[in-house]
Every structure is written in C-alpha cells, then in structure tokens.
Amino acid sequence: MRKKILIAPSVLSADFSRLGQEIADVAQAGADWIHFDIMDGVFVPNITMGPAIVASVRDRTGILFDVHLMIENPRNFVAQFSNAGADLITFHVEACKDPSGTIQAIRAEGKKAGISVRPKTPLEAIRPYLDSVDMVLIMTVEPGFGGQTFMYDVLSKLEGIRKIFNKDIQVDGGVNFKTAPDVIKAGADILVAGTAVFGSDDYNQSMRRLRGE
C-alpha cells in the first residue's frame, strides 16, 4: 500500500504581513510540512528570505520545516538555517561545488538532507549522491518565482527517479489541482504547493484535493 501523499505549502505564496499566523493556520488545517523557498538573486533571479524569517516563525508550529536552498555555495549557510529551525535542508546540485561535503555538513547539524535538480538537469548529476540523501526534489518549473506554469516534460524525469530511488521524492513548481494527479502517478510522495493552498479560502479542503482524497 502506498504511503500518504504529503503536502508542503510554500510560504512564498503566503501573506508575509501575517506570516506567523498563516503558518499556524495552514498547519492546523492539515499541512504535513512547511516549505521555505530560499533565493539569493544569484543562483536564481529573485531574492526571498533568510534564516531570520525561518527563525521568527519556528515557534508557530511543531511540524517539519522544509528549507529549499536555491542559492550559490549552499554549504556556507547550512549552519545558519539549521540554527534557525530547519529540519530538512535541500540544496541544488547545480549550485554546489562539493555536494558530498554539503550533505555531510547537513548531517553534522543533525538534519535531514535533500538534493534538487532544475528541469533541464539530467538525473545523472545527482545519481552519485542518492545513497546519502533522504529526499530528492524535482523542480517542475525553472526556480526563481512562484505561480509558474508546470512543465509536463519533466514527468519523465520524475518517473525515472522513482525507479532508482526508494526514499522521499518531492515535486516543486506549478503543482495545483490539475497537475497533482499526474505528479502523484509519476511517483511523487511530497507536493510543494503555493498558490493552490495559500490562495484558497479553505486550506484543509485544498490540501485534501491535492492529495486526491
């Protein structure tokens, strides 16, 4: 029997004027994880938030904080985000000179480690590290901005990683009520959803729909 599909609402789509309450509300409504998209304006053409934001809302819920580093040289920031309250730290193989060292740094902080690939990056780029990580994150849009259109041609990559990786697989980018069934069918365990959750009037109902319940 397949395990439950997890929903990780992305705070990039939340109301930042009341971020703590938004996180508390979505957690109360049934979110499994909270997803933080960290962008540096270098690896991706946007700047979002840093460790201080993560730390400021850590006390609003006890559920897993899922920190997605879309930044250059992610190893340099592992300790900061760990201290801020991250439970899982995911980095991009394309932005990292030493993936193995970065994974070791995450482990040294007592955190779970994830590795991510952009839509056009082949799975071969992360294959050497699959035994060392807890999760693979497949991007289904080019990272940088929320609300982008889902790239259906990435589904074949998702199917490919499912065949060789038996741990958690997360999908981020354009996940909504239309695309979620295809993502789940292709092998995803964890769905990152921004506007599909925070843009709705009923967080619980939206997350149930995304899971296919």
Backbone as JSON Lines, residues from 0, in Angstrom:
{"i":0,"aa":"M","n":[0.85,-1.19,0.0],"ca":[0.0,0.0,0.0],"c":[0.89,1.25,0.0]}
{"i":1,"aa":"R","n":[0.58,2.19,-0.87],"ca":[1.4,3.39,-0.97],"c":[1.17,4.3,0.24]}
{"i":2,"aa":"K","n":[2.25,4.93,0.69],"ca":[2.14,5.8,1.85],"c":[1.38,7.08,1.49]}
{"i":3,"aa":"K","n":[0.94,7.77,2.52],"ca":[0.18,9.0,2.34],"c":[0.98,10.06,1.59]}
{"i":4,"aa":"I","n":[0.31,10.75,0.67],"ca":[0.92,11.88,-0.01],"c":[0.99,13.06,0.96]}
{"i":5,"aa":"L","n":[2.18,13.65,1.08],"ca":[2.37,14.77,1.99],"c":[2.26,16.09,1.23]}
{"i":6,"aa":"I","n":[1.71,17.09,1.9],"ca":[1.59,18.43,1.31],"c":[2.48,19.39,2.11]}
{"i":7,"aa":"A","n":[3.33,20.1,1.35],"ca":[4.23,21.08,1.96],"c":[3.92,22.46,1.38]}
{"i":8,"aa":"P","n":[3.0,23.2,1.99],"ca":[2.68,24.53,1.46],"c":[3.9,25.45,1.44]}
{"i":9,"aa":"S","n":[4.1,26.13,0.33],"ca":[5.22,27.05,0.19],"c":[4.84,28.42,0.7]}
{"i":10,"aa":"V","n":[5.58,28.91,1.69],"ca":[5.26,30.2,2.27],"c":[5.53,31.36,1.31]}
{"i":11,"aa":"L","n":[6.16,31.07,0.18],"ca":[6.39,32.12,-0.81],"c":[5.06,32.73,-1.27]}
{"i":12,"aa":"S","n":[3.98,31.95,-1.15],"ca":[2.66,32.43,-1.57],"c":[1.81,32.91,-0.4]}
{"i":13,"aa":"A","n":[2.37,32.9,0.79],"ca":[1.61,33.34,1.97],"c":[1.6,34.87,2.06]}
{"i":14,"aa":"D","n":[0.76,35.37,2.95],"ca":[0.7,36.8,3.23],"c":[1.79,37.12,4.24]}
{"i":15,"aa":"F","n":[2.87,37.77,3.8],"ca":[4.01,38.0,4.67],"c":[3.73,39.02,5.77]}
{"i":16,"aa":"S","n":[2.66,39.78,5.65],"ca":[2.33,40.72,6.71],"c":[1.78,40.0,7.94]}
{"i":17,"aa":"R","n":[1.41,38.73,7.76],"ca":[0.92,37.91,8.88],"c":[1.44,36.48,8.72]}
{"i":18,"aa":"L","n":[2.73,36.36,8.44],"ca":[3.31,35.07,8.09],"c":[3.19,34.04,9.22]}
{"i":19,"aa":"G","n":[3.45,34.46,10.44],"ca":[3.34,33.52,11.55],"c":[1.95,32.92,11.66]}
{"i":20,"aa":"Q","n":[0.94,33.74,11.51],"ca":[-0.43,33.24,11.59],"c":[-0.78,32.37,10.41]}
{"i":21,"aa":"E","n":[-0.29,32.74,9.23],"ca":[-0.52,31.92,8.03],"c":[0.04,30.51,8.24]}
{"i":22,"aa":"I","n":[1.23,30.43,8.79],"ca":[1.85,29.13,9.02],"c":[1.08,28.34,10.07]}
{"i":23,"aa":"A","n":[0.68,28.99,11.13],"ca":[-0.11,28.32,12.16],"c":[-1.43,27.82,11.58]}
{"i":24,"aa":"D","n":[-2.06,28.63,10.75],"ca":[-3.35,28.26,10.18],"c":[-3.24,27.07,9.23]}
{"i":25,"aa":"V","n":[-2.23,27.08,8.37],"ca":[-2.1,26.01,7.4],"c":[-1.68,24.71,8.1]}
{"i":26,"aa":"A","n":[-0.89,24.82,9.15],"ca":[-0.53,23.64,9.93],"c":[-1.76,23.06,10.62]}
{"i":27,"aa":"Q","n":[-2.57,23.93,11.19],"ca":[-3.8,23.49,11.85],"c":[-4.75,22.85,10.86]}
{"i":28,"aa":"A","n":[-4.71,23.29,9.61],"ca":[-5.61,22.78,8.58],"c":[-5.15,21.45,7.99]}
{"i":29,"aa":"G","n":[-3.95,20.99,8.39],"ca":[-3.53,19.67,7.95],"c":[-2.28,19.59,7.11]}
{"i":30,"aa":"A","n":[-1.53,20.68,7.01],"ca":[-0.26,20.63,6.28],"c":[0.68,19.64,6.96]}
{"i":31,"aa":"D","n":[1.45,18.93,6.16],"ca":[2.39,17.96,6.71],"c":[3.74,18.61,6.99]}
{"i":32,"aa":"W","n":[4.19,19.45,6.08],"ca":[5.44,20.19,6.22],"c":[5.18,21.66,5.88]}
{"i":33,"aa":"I","n":[6.12,22.52,6.22],"ca":[6.12,23.9,5.75],"c":[7.37,24.1,4.89]}
{"i":34,"aa":"H","n":[7.16,24.61,3.67],"ca":[8.25,24.72,2.69],"c":[8.71,26.18,2.57]}
{"i":35,"aa":"F","n":[10.02,26.37,2.72],"ca":[10.61,27.7,2.6],"c":[11.5,27.74,1.35]}
{"i":36,"aa":"D","n":[11.16,28.6,0.41],"ca":[11.97,28.78,-0.8],"c":[12.98,29.9,-0.55]}
{"i":37,"aa":"I","n":[14.24,29.54,-0.42],"ca":[15.3,30.5,-0.11],"c":[16.05,30.84,-1.4]}
{"i":38,"aa":"M","n":[15.98,32.1,-1.83],"ca":[16.6,32.52,-3.09],"c":[17.55,33.68,-2.84]}
{"i":39,"aa":"D","n":[18.67,33.67,-3.57],"ca":[19.74,34.63,-3.29],"c":[19.95,35.69,-4.37]}
{"i":40,"aa":"G","n":[19.19,35.65,-5.46],"ca":[19.39,36.62,-6.53],"c":[20.61,36.33,-7.38]}
{"i":41,"aa":"V","n":[21.28,35.21,-7.13],"ca":[22.46,34.81,-7.89],"c":[22.18,33.5,-8.62]}
{"i":42,"aa":"F","n":[21.91,32.45,-7.87],"ca":[21.55,31.18,-8.5],"c":[20.23,31.28,-9.25]}
{"i":43,"aa":"V","n":[19.31,32.07,-8.7],"ca":[18.03,32.33,-9.36],"c":[17.79,33.85,-9.37]}
{"i":44,"aa":"P","n":[16.99,34.32,-10.32],"ca":[16.8,35.78,-10.45],"c":[15.74,36.35,-9.52]}
{"i":45,"aa":"N","n":[15.87,36.06,-8.25],"ca":[14.92,36.59,-7.27],"c":[15.57,36.49,-5.89]}
{"i":46,"aa":"I","n":[15.12,37.31,-4.98],"ca":[15.57,37.27,-3.59],"c":[14.34,37.11,-2.71]}
{"i":47,"aa":"T","n":[14.38,36.17,-1.78],"ca":[13.2,35.95,-0.95],"c":[13.49,36.21,0.52]}
{"i":48,"aa":"M","n":[14.01,35.21,1.23],"ca":[14.14,35.33,2.69],"c":[15.41,34.65,3.17]}
{"i":49,"aa":"G","n":[15.77,34.93,4.41],"ca":[16.96,34.33,5.0],"c":[16.63,33.61,6.29]}
{"i":50,"aa":"P","n":[17.65,33.21,7.04],"ca":[17.45,32.45,8.28],"c":[16.59,33.18,9.31]}
{"i":51,"aa":"A","n":[16.64,34.5,9.34],"ca":[15.89,35.24,10.35],"c":[14.38,35.03,10.21]}
{"i":52,"aa":"I","n":[13.91,34.94,8.97],"ca":[12.48,34.7,8.74],"c":[12.09,33.32,9.23]}
{"i":53,"aa":"V","n":[12.91,32.32,8.9],"ca":[12.63,30.96,9.36],"c":[12.59,30.92,10.89]}
{"i":54,"aa":"A","n":[13.58,31.53,11.52],"ca":[13.64,31.53,12.98],"c":[12.44,32.23,13.61]}
{"i":55,"aa":"S","n":[11.96,33.28,12.95],"ca":[10.89,34.09,13.54],"c":[9.56,33.36,13.62]}
{"i":56,"aa":"V","n":[9.39,32.31,12.82],"ca":[8.12,31.58,12.8],"c":[8.25,30.15,13.3]}
{"i":57,"aa":"R","n":[9.43,29.79,13.76],"ca":[9.66,28.41,14.19],"c":[8.72,28.0,15.32]}
{"i":58,"aa":"D","n":[8.36,28.95,16.17],"ca":[7.53,28.61,17.33],"c":[6.04,28.54,17.0]}
{"i":59,"aa":"R","n":[5.67,28.76,15.75],"ca":[4.25,28.76,15.4],"c":[3.69,27.38,15.13]}
{"i":60,"aa":"T","n":[4.56,26.38,14.92],"ca":[4.1,25.01,14.7],"c":[5.26,24.05,14.94]}
{"i":61,"aa":"G","n":[4.91,22.83,15.27],"ca":[5.94,21.82,15.5],"c":[6.2,20.94,14.3]}
{"i":62,"aa":"I","n":[5.48,21.15,13.19],"ca":[5.67,20.28,12.03],"c":[6.99,20.59,11.32]}
{"i":63,"aa":"L","n":[7.38,19.7,10.45],"ca":[8.69,19.77,9.81],"c":[8.86,21.04,8.98]}
{"i":64,"aa":"F","n":[9.98,21.72,9.18],"ca":[10.35,22.87,8.37],"c":[11.29,22.39,7.26]}
{"i":65,"aa":"D","n":[10.82,22.55,6.05],"ca":[11.45,22.05,4.83],"c":[12.08,23.25,4.12]}
{"i":66,"aa":"V","n":[13.42,23.38,4.22],"ca":[14.11,24.56,3.69],"c":[14.81,24.22,2.38]}
{"i":67,"aa":"H","n":[14.39,24.88,1.32],"ca":[14.88,24.63,-0.04],"c":[15.83,25.76,-0.42]}
{"i":68,"aa":"L","n":[17.12,25.46,-0.42],"ca":[18.14,26.47,-0.71],"c":[18.38,26.59,-2.21]}
{"i":69,"aa":"M","n":[17.88,27.66,-2.8],"ca":[18.15,27.98,-4.2],"c":[19.2,29.09,-4.21]}
{"i":70,"aa":"I","n":[20.38,28.72,-3.72],"ca":[21.45,29.7,-3.52],"c":[22.79,29.1,-3.92]}
{"i":71,"aa":"E","n":[23.72,29.96,-4.3],"ca":[25.08,29.52,-4.6],"c":[25.81,29.15,-3.3]}
{"i":72,"aa":"N","n":[26.69,28.17,-3.41],"ca":[27.5,27.73,-2.26],"c":[26.65,27.47,-1.02]}
{"i":73,"aa":"P","n":[25.68,26.58,-1.13],"ca":[24.75,26.35,-0.02],"c":[25.42,25.87,1.26]}
{"i":74,"aa":"R","n":[26.55,25.21,1.15],"ca":[27.22,24.71,2.35],"c":[27.53,25.84,3.34]}
{"i":75,"aa":"N","n":[27.78,27.02,2.82],"ca":[28.12,28.16,3.68],"c":[26.98,28.59,4.59]}
{"i":76,"aa":"F","n":[25.74,28.14,4.26],"ca":[24.57,28.6,5.02],"c":[23.87,27.48,5.77]}
{"i":77,"aa":"V","n":[24.42,26.28,5.71],"ca":[23.78,25.14,6.38],"c":[23.61,25.38,7.87]}
{"i":78,"aa":"A","n":[24.65,25.82,8.53],"ca":[24.57,26.03,9.99],"c":[23.56,27.11,10.35]}
{"i":79,"aa":"Q","n":[23.51,28.18,9.55],"ca":[22.58,29.27,9.85],"c":[21.13,28.8,9.77]}
{"i":80,"aa":"F","n":[20.8,28.07,8.72],"ca":[19.41,27.61,8.59],"c":[19.09,26.49,9.57]}
{"i":81,"aa":"S","n":[20.08,25.7,9.9],"ca":[19.88,24.69,10.92],"c":[19.56,25.35,12.26]}
{"i":82,"aa":"N","n":[20.33,26.35,12.63],"ca":[20.1,27.06,13.88],"c":[18.76,27.8,13.89]}
{"i":83,"aa":"A","n":[18.29,28.17,12.7],"ca":[17.02,28.9,12.58],"c":[15.81,27.99,12.76]}
{"i":84,"aa":"G","n":[16.03,26.67,12.67],"ca":[14.91,25.76,12.89],"c":[14.59,24.82,11.76]}
{"i":85,"aa":"A","n":[15.42,24.78,10.72],"ca":[15.18,23.85,9.63],"c":[15.3,22.41,10.12]}
{"i":86,"aa":"D","n":[14.43,21.54,9.63],"ca":[14.51,20.11,9.93],"c":[15.09,19.33,8.75]}
{"i":87,"aa":"L","n":[14.81,19.82,7.55],"ca":[15.3,19.23,6.31],"c":[15.87,20.36,5.46]}
{"i":88,"aa":"I","n":[17.08,20.18,4.96],"ca":[17.72,21.19,4.13],"c":[18.02,20.57,2.76]}
{"i":89,"aa":"T","n":[17.46,21.18,1.73],"ca":[17.66,20.71,0.36],"c":[18.47,21.75,-0.4]}
{"i":90,"aa":"F","n":[19.44,21.28,-1.16],"ca":[20.27,22.19,-1.97],"c":[20.28,21.72,-3.42]}
{"i":91,"aa":"H","n":[20.66,22.63,-4.32],"ca":[20.72,22.31,-5.74],"c":[22.1,21.81,-6.14]}
{"i":92,"aa":"V","n":[22.13,20.69,-6.83],"ca":[23.41,20.14,-7.27],"c":[24.12,21.11,-8.21]}
{"i":93,"aa":"E","n":[23.34,21.91,-8.96],"ca":[23.93,22.84,-9.93],"c":[24.65,24.01,-9.25]}
{"i":94,"aa":"A","n":[24.29,24.27,-7.99],"ca":[24.82,25.44,-7.29],"c":[25.92,25.08,-6.31]}
{"i":95,"aa":"C","n":[26.36,23.82,-6.35],"ca":[27.22,23.31,-5.3],"c":[28.51,22.71,-5.87]}
{"i":96,"aa":"K","n":[29.64,23.17,-5.38],"ca":[30.94,22.65,-5.83],"c":[31.26,21.31,-5.18]}
{"i":97,"aa":"D","n":[30.7,21.07,-4.03],"ca":[31.02,19.85,-3.27],"c":[29.74,19.27,-2.66]}
{"i":98,"aa":"P","n":[28.93,18.58,-3.47],"ca":[27.68,18.02,-2.95],"c":[27.88,17.08,-1.76]}
{"i":99,"aa":"S","n":[28.89,16.22,-1.83],"ca":[29.12,15.28,-0.73],"c":[29.45,16.02,0.56]}
{"i":100,"aa":"G","n":[30.28,17.05,0.45],"ca":[30.61,17.84,1.63],"c":[29.42,18.58,2.19]}
{"i":101,"aa":"T","n":[28.55,19.04,1.3],"ca":[27.34,19.75,1.75],"c":[26.4,18.81,2.48]}
{"i":102,"aa":"I","n":[26.26,17.6,1.95],"ca":[25.42,16.6,2.62],"c":[26.0,16.28,4.0]}
{"i":103,"aa":"Q","n":[27.31,16.12,4.08],"ca":[27.96,15.85,5.37],"c":[27.74,17.0,6.35]}
{"i":104,"aa":"A","n":[27.78,18.24,5.85],"ca":[27.56,19.39,6.71],"c":[26.14,19.41,7.27]}
{"i":105,"aa":"I","n":[25.18,19.04,6.45],"ca":[23.79,18.97,6.89],"c":[23.64,17.88,7.95]}
{"i":106,"aa":"R","n":[24.23,16.73,7.69],"ca":[24.19,15.62,8.65],"c":[24.84,16.02,9.98]}
{"i":107,"aa":"A","n":[25.93,16.76,9.89],"ca":[26.64,17.17,11.1],"c":[25.79,18.04,12.0]}
{"i":108,"aa":"E","n":[24.82,18.73,11.39],"ca":[23.89,19.57,12.16],"c":[22.7,18.76,12.69]}
{"i":109,"aa":"G","n":[22.68,17.48,12.37],"ca":[21.59,16.62,12.83],"c":[20.31,16.77,12.02]}
{"i":110,"aa":"K","n":[20.44,17.24,10.78],"ca":[19.27,17.49,9.94],"c":[19.18,16.48,8.8]}
{"i":111,"aa":"K","n":[17.99,16.37,8.22],"ca":[17.81,15.56,7.02],"c":[18.32,16.34,5.81]}
{"i":112,"aa":"A","n":[18.79,15.59,4.82],"ca":[19.38,16.21,3.64],"c":[18.6,15.85,2.37]}
{"i":113,"aa":"G","n":[18.4,16.88,1.54],"ca":[17.76,16.67,0.24],"c":[18.61,17.26,-0.86]}
{"i":114,"aa":"I","n":[18.47,16.73,-2.06],"ca":[19.2,17.26,-3.21],"c":[18.2,17.52,-4.33]}
{"i":115,"aa":"S","n":[18.41,18.61,-5.07],"ca":[17.44,19.03,-6.07],"c":[18.09,19.25,-7.42]}
{"i":116,"aa":"V","n":[17.25,19.1,-8.48],"ca":[17.69,19.37,-9.85],"c":[16.67,20.28,-10.54]}
{"i":117,"aa":"R","n":[17.19,21.17,-11.36],"ca":[16.35,22.01,-12.19],"c":[15.76,21.17,-13.31]}
{"i":118,"aa":"P","n":[14.74,21.69,-14.02],"ca":[14.08,20.89,-15.06],"c":[15.0,20.32,-16.14]}
{"i":119,"aa":"K","n":[16.01,21.05,-16.52],"ca":[16.86,20.61,-17.63],"c":[18.1,19.84,-17.18]}
{"i":120,"aa":"T","n":[18.28,19.69,-15.88],"ca":[19.44,18.95,-15.37],"c":[19.16,17.46,-15.39]}
{"i":121,"aa":"P","n":[20.03,16.65,-15.99],"ca":[19.78,15.2,-16.04],"c":[19.94,14.55,-14.67]}
{"i":122,"aa":"L","n":[19.25,13.45,-14.5],"ca":[19.33,12.73,-13.23],"c":[20.73,12.22,-12.94]}
{"i":123,"aa":"E","n":[21.54,12.04,-13.97],"ca":[22.91,11.56,-13.77],"c":[23.69,12.51,-12.85]}
{"i":124,"aa":"A","n":[23.3,13.77,-12.81],"ca":[24.01,14.74,-11.98],"c":[23.88,14.44,-10.49]}
{"i":125,"aa":"I","n":[22.78,13.79,-10.09],"ca":[22.57,13.5,-8.67],"c":[22.73,12.02,-8.33]}
{"i":126,"aa":"R","n":[22.86,11.18,-9.32],"ca":[22.95,9.74,-9.07],"c":[24.04,9.38,-8.04]}
{"i":127,"aa":"P","n":[25.24,10.01,-8.08],"ca":[26.27,9.62,-7.12],"c":[25.92,9.9,-5.66]}
{"i":128,"aa":"Y","n":[24.88,10.71,-5.43],"ca":[24.58,11.15,-4.06],"c":[23.29,10.53,-3.51]}
{"i":129,"aa":"L","n":[22.64,9.69,-4.28],"ca":[21.32,9.19,-3.89],"c":[21.36,8.37,-2.61]}
{"i":130,"aa":"D","n":[22.44,7.63,-2.4],"ca":[22.52,6.82,-1.18],"c":[22.74,7.67,0.07]}
{"i":131,"aa":"S","n":[23.11,8.93,-0.12],"ca":[23.48,9.78,1.01],"c":[22.39,10.74,1.45]}
{"i":132,"aa":"V","n":[21.31,10.86,0.66],"ca":[20.28,11.85,0.98],"c":[18.98,11.18,1.4]}
{"i":133,"aa":"D","n":[18.13,11.96,2.05],"ca":[16.82,11.48,2.49],"c":[15.73,11.76,1.46]}
{"i":134,"aa":"M","n":[15.99,12.75,0.59],"ca":[14.94,13.18,-0.34],"c":[15.56,13.74,-1.62]}
{"i":135,"aa":"V","n":[14.86,13.53,-2.72],"ca":[15.19,14.17,-3.99],"c":[14.05,15.12,-4.33]}
{"i":136,"aa":"L","n":[14.41,16.34,-4.71],"ca":[13.42,17.35,-5.12],"c":[13.56,17.59,-6.61]}
{"i":137,"aa":"I","n":[12.49,17.31,-7.34],"ca":[12.45,17.54,-8.78],"c":[11.71,18.84,-9.04]}
{"i":138,"aa":"M","n":[12.39,19.8,-9.65],"ca":[11.74,21.06,-10.0],"c":[10.96,20.89,-11.31]}
{"i":139,"aa":"T","n":[9.71,21.33,-11.3],"ca":[8.87,21.24,-12.5],"c":[8.59,22.62,-13.09]}
{"i":140,"aa":"V","n":[9.34,23.62,-12.62],"ca":[9.44,24.94,-13.25],"c":[10.89,25.38,-13.06]}
{"i":141,"aa":"E","n":[11.32,26.37,-13.81],"ca":[12.64,26.95,-13.56],"c":[12.56,27.73,-12.25]}
{"i":142,"aa":"P","n":[13.43,27.43,-11.29],"ca":[13.33,28.09,-9.98],"c":[13.55,29.6,-10.07]}
{"i":143,"aa":"G","n":[12.84,30.31,-9.21],"ca":[13.01,31.76,-9.16],"c":[11.75,32.51,-8.76]}
{"i":144,"aa":"F","n":[10.6,32.04,-9.24],"ca":[9.36,32.76,-8.93],"c":[8.22,31.76,-8.73]}
{"i":145,"aa":"G","n":[7.27,32.13,-7.87],"ca":[6.09,31.31,-7.67],"c":[5.07,31.55,-8.78]}
{"i":146,"aa":"G","n":[4.09,30.65,-8.86],"ca":[2.99,30.83,-9.8],"c":[3.3,30.51,-11.24]}
{"i":147,"aa":"Q","n":[4.4,29.79,-11.5],"ca":[4.77,29.47,-12.87],"c":[3.98,28.28,-13.41]}
{"i":148,"aa":"T","n":[4.02,28.11,-14.74],"ca":[3.31,27.02,-15.4],"c":[4.1,25.72,-15.3]}
{"i":149,"aa":"F","n":[3.43,24.68,-14.95],"ca":[4.01,23.35,-14.79],"c":[4.59,22.85,-16.12]}
{"i":150,"aa":"M","n":[5.79,22.27,-16.06],"ca":[6.47,21.75,-17.24],"c":[6.23,20.24,-17.31]}
{"i":151,"aa":"Y","n":[5.3,19.82,-18.18],"ca":[4.9,18.42,-18.22],"c":[6.01,17.49,-18.69]}
{"i":152,"aa":"D","n":[6.96,18.01,-19.45],"ca":[8.02,17.13,-19.94],"c":[8.94,16.65,-18.83]}
{"i":153,"aa":"V","n":[8.82,17.25,-17.64],"ca":[9.65,16.82,-16.51],"c":[9.08,15.55,-15.86]}
{"i":154,"aa":"L","n":[7.85,15.18,-16.19],"ca":[7.26,13.99,-15.6],"c":[8.08,12.73,-15.89]}
{"i":155,"aa":"S","n":[8.7,12.67,-17.06],"ca":[9.53,11.51,-17.39],"c":[10.73,11.41,-16.45]}
{"i":156,"aa":"K","n":[11.27,12.56,-16.04],"ca":[12.36,12.57,-15.08],"c":[11.87,12.07,-13.71]}
{"i":157,"aa":"L","n":[10.68,12.48,-13.35],"ca":[10.1,12.04,-12.09],"c":[9.9,10.52,-12.09]}
{"i":158,"aa":"E","n":[9.42,9.99,-13.19],"ca":[9.26,8.54,-13.32],"c":[10.61,7.84,-13.25]}
{"i":159,"aa":"G","n":[11.62,8.48,-13.83],"ca":[12.95,7.89,-13.82],"c":[13.56,7.81,-12.44]}
{"i":160,"aa":"I","n":[13.42,8.87,-11.66],"ca":[13.99,8.86,-10.32],"c":[13.24,7.9,-9.41]}
{"i":161,"aa":"R","n":[11.94,7.74,-9.64],"ca":[11.17,6.8,-8.83],"c":[11.67,5.37,-8.99]}
{"i":162,"aa":"K","n":[12.19,5.04,-10.16],"ca":[12.66,3.68,-10.43],"c":[13.96,3.36,-9.71]}
{"i":163,"aa":"I","n":[14.73,4.39,-9.36],"ca":[16.06,4.14,-8.78],"c":[16.22,4.69,-7.37]}
{"i":164,"aa":"F","n":[15.18,5.33,-6.83],"ca":[15.28,5.96,-5.51],"c":[14.04,5.6,-4.71]}
{"i":165,"aa":"N","n":[14.23,4.9,-3.59],"ca":[13.08,4.4,-2.84],"c":[12.75,5.21,-1.6]}
{"i":166,"aa":"K","n":[13.35,6.42,-1.49],"ca":[13.02,7.3,-0.38],"c":[12.08,8.4,-0.88]}
{"i":167,"aa":"D","n":[11.98,9.5,-0.12],"ca":[11.03,10.55,-0.45],"c":[11.41,11.29,-1.74]}
{"i":168,"aa":"I","n":[10.4,11.54,-2.57],"ca":[10.56,12.35,-3.77],"c":[9.57,13.49,-3.69]}
{"i":169,"aa":"Q","n":[10.11,14.7,-3.79],"ca":[9.29,15.91,-3.7],"c":[9.25,16.6,-5.06]}
{"i":170,"aa":"V","n":[8.12,17.23,-5.35],"ca":[7.97,18.0,-6.59],"c":[7.58,19.42,-6.23]}
{"i":171,"aa":"D","n":[8.26,20.37,-6.88],"ca":[8.04,21.78,-6.59],"c":[7.93,22.54,-7.91]}
{"i":172,"aa":"G","n":[6.81,23.29,-8.06],"ca":[6.63,24.13,-9.23],"c":[5.36,23.83,-10.0]}
{"i":173,"aa":"G","n":[4.41,24.75,-9.94],"ca":[3.18,24.59,-10.73],"c":[2.28,23.47,-10.28]}
{"i":174,"aa":"V","n":[2.43,23.02,-9.04],"ca":[1.57,21.94,-8.54],"c":[0.23,22.52,-8.11]}
{"i":175,"aa":"N","n":[-0.83,22.05,-8.73],"ca":[-2.18,22.52,-8.43],"c":[-3.16,21.36,-8.6]}
{"i":176,"aa":"F","n":[-4.44,21.66,-8.57],"ca":[-5.44,20.59,-8.63],"c":[-5.41,19.85,-9.97]}
{"i":177,"aa":"K","n":[-4.99,20.52,-11.02],"ca":[-4.91,19.89,-12.34],"c":[-3.67,19.01,-12.48]}
{"i":178,"aa":"T","n":[-2.53,19.48,-11.99],"ca":[-1.28,18.76,-12.2],"c":[-0.97,17.73,-11.12]}
{"i":179,"aa":"A","n":[-1.53,17.89,-9.94],"ca":[-1.21,16.99,-8.83],"c":[-1.45,15.51,-9.15]}
{"i":180,"aa":"P","n":[-2.56,15.14,-9.79],"ca":[-2.75,13.71,-10.09],"c":[-1.64,13.12,-10.96]}
{"i":181,"aa":"D","n":[-1.16,13.9,-11.93],"ca":[-0.08,13.42,-12.8],"c":[1.22,13.27,-12.02]}
{"i":182,"aa":"V","n":[1.48,14.22,-11.13],"ca":[2.69,14.18,-10.31],"c":[2.68,12.96,-9.39]}
{"i":183,"aa":"I","n":[1.55,12.71,-8.77],"ca":[1.42,11.56,-7.87],"c":[1.57,10.25,-8.65]}
{"i":184,"aa":"K","n":[0.94,10.19,-9.8],"ca":[1.01,8.99,-10.63],"c":[2.45,8.7,-11.06]}
{"i":185,"aa":"A","n":[3.21,9.77,-11.31],"ca":[4.59,9.61,-11.77],"c":[5.54,9.2,-10.65]}
{"i":186,"aa":"G","n":[5.1,9.32,-9.4],"ca":[5.92,8.81,-8.31],"c":[6.23,9.74,-7.16]}
{"i":187,"aa":"A","n":[5.67,10.94,-7.15],"ca":[5.98,11.89,-6.07],"c":[5.31,11.48,-4.76]}
{"i":188,"aa":"D","n":[6.01,11.74,-3.66],"ca":[5.48,11.49,-2.32],"c":[5.06,12.79,-1.64]}
{"i":189,"aa":"I","n":[5.76,13.89,-2.0],"ca":[5.56,15.17,-1.32],"c":[5.32,16.25,-2.35]}
{"i":190,"aa":"L","n":[4.23,16.98,-2.21],"ca":[3.88,18.03,-3.15],"c":[4.08,19.4,-2.49]}
{"i":191,"aa":"V","n":[4.89,20.22,-3.12],"ca":[5.03,21.61,-2.7],"c":[3.99,22.41,-3.46]}
{"i":192,"aa":"A","n":[3.14,23.11,-2.75],"ca":[2.08,23.89,-3.38],"c":[2.01,25.26,-2.72]}
{"i":193,"aa":"G","n":[2.03,26.3,-3.53],"ca":[1.97,27.66,-3.01],"c":[0.59,28.26,-3.15]}
{"i":194,"aa":"T","n":[0.3,28.77,-4.34],"ca":[-0.98,29.44,-4.56],"c":[-2.16,28.48,-4.42]}
{"i":195,"aa":"A","n":[-1.96,27.2,-4.72],"ca":[-3.06,26.24,-4.62],"c":[-3.55,26.12,-3.18]}
{"i":196,"aa":"V","n":[-2.69,26.39,-2.22],"ca":[-3.07,26.34,-0.81],"c":[-3.35,27.74,-0.27]}
{"i":197,"aa":"F","n":[-2.33,28.59,-0.27],"ca":[-2.47,29.91,0.34],"c":[-3.41,30.83,-0.45]}
{"i":198,"aa":"G","n":[-3.67,30.51,-1.69],"ca":[-4.6,31.31,-2.49],"c":[-6.04,30.87,-2.39]}
{"i":199,"aa":"S","n":[-6.29,29.86,-1.56],"ca":[-7.64,29.33,-1.42],"c":[-8.33,29.87,-0.17]}
{"i":200,"aa":"D","n":[-9.62,29.69,-0.11],"ca":[-10.4,30.11,1.05],"c":[-10.49,29.03,2.13]}
{"i":201,"aa":"D","n":[-10.14,27.8,1.74],"ca":[-10.24,26.66,2.67],"c":[-8.97,25.83,2.54]}
{"i":202,"aa":"Y","n":[-8.01,26.05,3.44],"ca":[-6.73,25.36,3.36],"c":[-6.89,23.85,3.44]}
{"i":203,"aa":"N","n":[-7.73,23.39,4.36],"ca":[-7.9,21.95,4.54],"c":[-8.45,21.29,3.28]}
{"i":204,"aa":"Q","n":[-9.5,21.88,2.73],"ca":[-10.1,21.31,1.52],"c":[-9.1,21.31,0.37]}
{"i":205,"aa":"S","n":[-8.34,22.37,0.24],"ca":[-7.37,22.45,-0.85],"c":[-6.31,21.36,-0.74]}
{"i":206,"aa":"M","n":[-5.82,21.13,0.46],"ca":[-4.8,20.1,0.63],"c":[-5.37,18.71,0.43]}
{"i":207,"aa":"R","n":[-6.59,18.5,0.83],"ca":[-7.24,17.21,0.58],"c":[-7.41,16.97,-0.92]}
{"i":208,"aa":"R","n":[-7.77,17.99,-1.64],"ca":[-7.92,17.87,-3.09],"c":[-6.57,17.57,-3.75]}
{"i":209,"aa":"L","n":[-5.53,18.2,-3.28],"ca":[-4.21,17.94,-3.85],"c":[-3.77,16.5,-3.61]}
{"i":210,"aa":"R","n":[-4.12,15.96,-2.45],"ca":[-3.78,14.57,-2.16],"c":[-4.65,13.59,-2.95]}
{"i":211,"aa":"G","n":[-5.75,14.06,-3.48],"ca":[-6.67,13.18,-4.18],"c":[-7.65,12.49,-3.26]}
{"i":212,"aa":"E","n":[-7.88,13.1,-2.09],"ca":[-8.81,12.5,-1.12],"c":[-10.25,12.86,-1.42]}
